[in-house]
């Protein structure tokens, strides 16, 4: 898995995983595919919002003495969402993509689906500098910060429950 890409596995939602064990393979595969699609879309939408903030431009950031500068010790803008990236050219935002991958086999047979969301489509050369930081700039990793957030995990659980309910009592 390359830098700037995260996989959201359908088995990440505990209730969904346990319920799928009880189903025929074809129904379980359909649910896994739908869950991977929805989990991936949810991650994509949230990460897209995190990398396309337009509330501060370059002159605003300069006026704030570059709030991402390492010399400050911490990011001095967007409290609680320090990973937010203020869009300038839009190249990082435009390289964000989502795809659902299907793997066959495994110990139990069947299929496993997972979503990959990240800077997949020709990311700009500076992507690693933003995500990992530099000697003068603090790192801002909108991908991992988004999918590791408590709010995102709650939404994944709700989505899994809705998908399970859609296919009836399991």
RASUL-V857481 format. One record per residue. N is the residue number from 0. RES is the residue in three letters. PHI is phi in radians with two decimals (NA if undefined). NEAR is the number of other C-alpha atoms within 12 Angstrom. Layout:
BEGIN
N_RES_PHI_NEAR ; N_RES_PHI_NEAR
END
This chain:
BEGIN
0_UNK_NA_11 ; 1_UNK_-1.33_14 ; 2_UNK_-1.18_21 ; 3_UNK_1.40_34 ; 4_UNK_-2.32_32 ; 5_UNK_-2.24_33 ; 6_UNK_-1.83_34 ; 7_UNK_-1.93_39 ; 8_UNK_-1.57_33 ; 9_UNK_-1.15_40 ; 10_UNK_-1.32_30 ; 11_UNK_-1.21_27 ; 12_UNK_-1.64_30 ; 13_UNK_-0.96_19 ; 14_UNK_-1.10_23 ; 15_UNK_-1.12_34 ; 16_UNK_-1.05_26 ; 17_UNK_-1.16_18 ; 18_UNK_-1.21_27 ; 19_UNK_-1.16_34 ; 20_UNK_-1.09_22 ; 21_UNK_-1.52_16 ; 22_UNK_-1.73_22 ; 23_UNK_-1.12_17 ; 24_UNK_-1.04_20 ; 25_UNK_-1.13_17 ; 26_UNK_-1.18_23 ; 27_UNK_-1.06_30 ; 28_UNK_-1.11_29 ; 29_UNK_-1.11_25 ; 30_UNK_-1.16_38 ; 31_UNK_-1.03_41 ; 32_UNK_-1.14_32 ; 33_UNK_-1.10_31 ; 34_UNK_-1.11_40 ; 35_UNK_-1.05_39 ; 36_UNK_-1.08_32 ; 37_UNK_-1.22_33 ; 38_UNK_-1.08_43 ; 39_UNK_-1.11_40 ; 40_UNK_-1.16_31 ; 41_UNK_-1.08_32 ; 42_UNK_-1.10_41 ; 43_UNK_-1.01_39 ; 44_UNK_-1.08_25 ; 45_UNK_-1.24_33 ; 46_UNK_-1.18_41 ; 47_UNK_-1.01_33 ; 48_UNK_-1.10_26 ; 49_UNK_-1.26_32 ; 50_UNK_-1.80_38 ; 51_UNK_-2.29_27 ; 52_UNK_-1.18_26 ; 53_UNK_-2.11_19 ; 54_UNK_-1.31_19 ; 55_UNK_-2.27_21 ; 56_UNK_-1.70_18 ; 57_UNK_-0.97_18 ; 58_UNK_-1.21_14 ; 59_UNK_-1.11_16 ; 60_UNK_-1.14_23 ; 61_UNK_-1.10_13 ; 62_UNK_-1.11_11 ; 63_UNK_-1.62_17 ; 64_UNK_1.03_17 ; 65_UNK_0.86_25 ; 66_UNK_-1.11_32 ; 67_UNK_-1.65_32 ; 68_UNK_-1.14_24 ; 69_UNK_-1.06_19 ; 70_UNK_-1.08_16 ; 71_UNK_-1.38_16 ; 72_UNK_1.52_15 ; 73_UNK_-2.68_22 ; 74_UNK_-1.33_27 ; 75_UNK_-1.76_22 ; 76_UNK_-2.57_25 ; 77_UNK_0.99_20 ; 78_UNK_-0.95_11 ; 79_UNK_1.52_15 ; 80_UNK_-2.38_24 ; 81_UNK_-1.11_25 ; 82_UNK_-1.37_37 ; 83_UNK_-1.04_37 ; 84_UNK_-1.97_39 ; 85_UNK_-1.49_34 ; 86_UNK_-1.15_23 ; 87_UNK_-2.06_20 ; 88_UNK_-1.69_18 ; 89_UNK_1.56_19 ; 90_UNK_-1.16_23 ; 91_UNK_-1.14_35 ; 92_UNK_-1.04_34 ; 93_UNK_-1.23_25 ; 94_UNK_-1.53_27 ; 95_UNK_-1.24_36 ; 96_UNK_-2.57_29 ; 97_UNK_-2.28_33 ; 98_UNK_-2.53_28 ; 99_UNK_-1.82_29 ; 100_UNK_-1.96_24 ; 101_UNK_-2.01_22 ; 102_UNK_-2.02_17 ; 103_UNK_-1.74_15 ; 104_UNK_1.52_13 ; 105_UNK_1.76_9 ; 106_UNK_-1.08_8 ; 107_UNK_-1.64_12 ; 108_UNK_1.31_15 ; 109_UNK_1.31_23 ; 110_UNK_-2.22_27 ; 111_UNK_-2.22_33 ; 112_UNK_-2.00_32 ; 113_UNK_-2.61_33 ; 114_UNK_-1.75_34 ; 115_UNK_-1.95_36 ; 116_UNK_-2.26_41 ; 117_UNK_2.96_42 ; 118_UNK_-1.46_36 ; 119_UNK_-1.71_26 ; 120_UNK_-1.49_20 ; 121_UNK_0.92_17 ; 122_UNK_-1.13_25 ; 123_UNK_-1.15_21 ; 124_UNK_-1.04_14 ; 125_UNK_-1.55_19 ; 126_UNK_-0.96_34 ; 127_UNK_-1.11_23 ; 128_UNK_-1.11_22 ; 129_UNK_-1.23_32 ; 130_UNK_-1.26_32 ; 131_UNK_-1.73_21 ; 132_UNK_1.46_21 ; 133_UNK_-2.35_18 ; 134_UNK_-1.22_14 ; 135_UNK_-1.97_18 ; 136_UNK_-2.21_22 ; 137_UNK_-1.25_28 ; 138_UNK_-1.26_30 ; 139_UNK_-2.35_35 ; 140_UNK_-1.88_31 ; 141_UNK_-1.19_41 ; 142_UNK_-1.28_44 ; 143_UNK_-1.17_29 ; 144_UNK_-1.09_27 ; 145_UNK_-1.21_34 ; 146_UNK_-1.30_35 ; 147_UNK_-1.63_22 ; 148_UNK_-1.24_20 ; 149_UNK_-1.04_14 ; 150_UNK_-1.07_16 ; 151_UNK_-1.12_27 ; 152_UNK_-1.11_22 ; 153_UNK_-1.11_18 ; 154_UNK_-1.15_24 ; 155_UNK_-1.09_35 ; 156_UNK_-1.10_26 ; 157_UNK_-1.11_22 ; 158_UNK_-1.12_30 ; 159_UNK_-1.06_36 ; 160_UNK_-1.09_26 ; 161_UNK_-1.13_22 ; 162_UNK_-1.16_33 ; 163_UNK_-1.06_30 ; 164_UNK_-1.09_16 ; 165_UNK_-1.04_16 ; 166_UNK_-1.60_21 ; 167_UNK_1.55_13 ; 168_UNK_-1.19_14 ; 169_UNK_-1.75_21
END
